[in-house]
């Protein structure tokens, strides 16, 4: 790639100067923590992706954000050791509320309300 091609590529990863609202699907679903598919959420650091949302157990507090990175649409994952969400494609990093803390994502991830009733989590937003 020539010098001009490199400049165009780097320019395409810059954040725009305008602020856009968080992006993500509108959802209202439940996860039963007694089901094996959701069992990882019973432990700190566990996470599950469902309905375009990543739900994580952040040291006893349940949080949920849109799964699709606002930069190029790659799937973000929960990083328990840093207590944040990370996009593996270009190292975008988001806090537990979905706000961009570093990297090229132009906007925050949509944040969802998580409520627990017995062994059932309800994710809405």
C-alpha positions in Angstrom: 0.0 0.0 0.0 1.4 3.4 -1.0 1.7 6.4 1.3 -1.6 7.8 0.0 -3.3 4.5 0.6 -2.0 4.4 4.2 -3.3 7.9 4.8 -6.8 7.1 3.5 -6.9 3.9 5.7 -5.8 5.8 8.9 -8.2 8.6 8.1 -11.1 6.1 7.9 -10.5 5.1 11.5 -10.7 8.6 12.9 -13.6 9.4 15.2 -16.1 12.0 13.7 -16.3 15.3 15.5 -20.0 15.0 16.1 -21.6 13.1 19.0 -24.1 10.4 18.0 -26.5 8.5 20.3 -25.5 5.0 21.4 -26.4 2.3 18.8 -27.9 -1.1 19.4 -31.1 -3.2 19.0 -34.2 -2.6 21.0 -34.8 -5.7 23.1 -36.9 -7.2 25.9 -35.9 -10.8 26.7 -35.1 -13.0 29.7 -32.2 -15.3 30.6 -32.8 -18.1 33.1 -29.7 -18.5 35.2 -30.6 -22.1 36.0 -30.2 -23.1 32.3 -26.8 -24.5 31.4 -26.5 -22.0 28.4 -26.6 -19.1 30.9 -24.7 -20.7 33.8 -21.6 -18.6 33.2 -23.5 -15.6 34.4 -23.7 -17.1 37.9 -20.0 -16.3 38.3 -18.1 -13.0 38.4 -16.6 -12.5 34.9 -19.1 -14.7 33.1 -20.9 -13.4 30.0 -23.5 -14.5 27.5 -24.3 -13.0 24.1 -28.0 -13.2 23.1 -30.4 -11.1 20.9 -27.5 -8.8 19.8 -26.6 -8.0 23.4 -23.7 -9.0 25.7 -24.8 -9.6 29.2 -22.0 -9.9 31.8 -21.6 -10.5 35.5 -19.3 -7.7 36.5 -18.3 -8.8 40.0 -21.9 -9.4 41.1 -23.5 -6.6 39.1 -25.2 -7.6 35.9 -24.6 -5.3 32.9 -25.6 -5.4 29.3 -24.5 -3.6 26.1 -25.1 -3.9 22.4 -22.9 -6.7 21.0 -22.0 -5.0 17.7 -19.1 -2.5 17.8 -20.0 1.0 16.5 -16.8 1.1 14.4 -17.0 -1.8 12.0 -19.7 -4.1 13.6 -17.4 -6.7 15.1 -18.7 -8.5 18.1 -17.5 -7.1 21.4 -16.8 -9.3 24.4 -16.5 -8.8 28.1 -13.0 -8.6 29.6 -13.3 -9.5 33.2 -9.7 -8.7 34.2 -10.1 -5.1 33.0 -13.9 -4.9 33.8 -14.8 -3.5 30.3 -15.9 -4.5 26.9 -13.4 -4.9 24.0 -13.7 -5.1 20.3 -11.1 -7.6 18.9 -11.1 -6.0 15.4 -9.4 -2.7 16.1 -9.0 -2.7 19.9 -12.0 -0.5 20.7 -12.6 -0.4 24.4 -15.9 0.5 26.2 -16.7 0.9 29.9 -19.5 -1.0 31.6 -22.0 1.6 30.5 -20.9 1.2 26.8 -19.0 4.5 26.6 -16.0 4.6 24.4 -12.8 4.7 26.5 -10.2 4.2 23.7 -9.8 3.1 20.1 -11.6 4.0 16.9 -15.3 3.5 17.7 -17.2 6.7 16.9 -20.1 6.2 19.4 -21.0 4.4 22.5 -22.6 1.0 22.7 -26.3 1.0 23.7 -26.6 0.2 27.4 -29.5 -2.0 28.6 -31.4 -2.3 31.9 -30.9 -5.7 33.6 -33.2 -6.7 36.4 -33.0 -10.0 38.4 -36.0 -11.8 39.8 -35.1 -15.1 41.4 -33.0 -16.9 38.8 -34.2 -14.9 35.8 -32.6 -11.8 34.3 -34.7 -9.5 32.2 -32.8 -7.4 29.7 -34.6 -4.4 28.2 -33.9 -1.2 26.3 
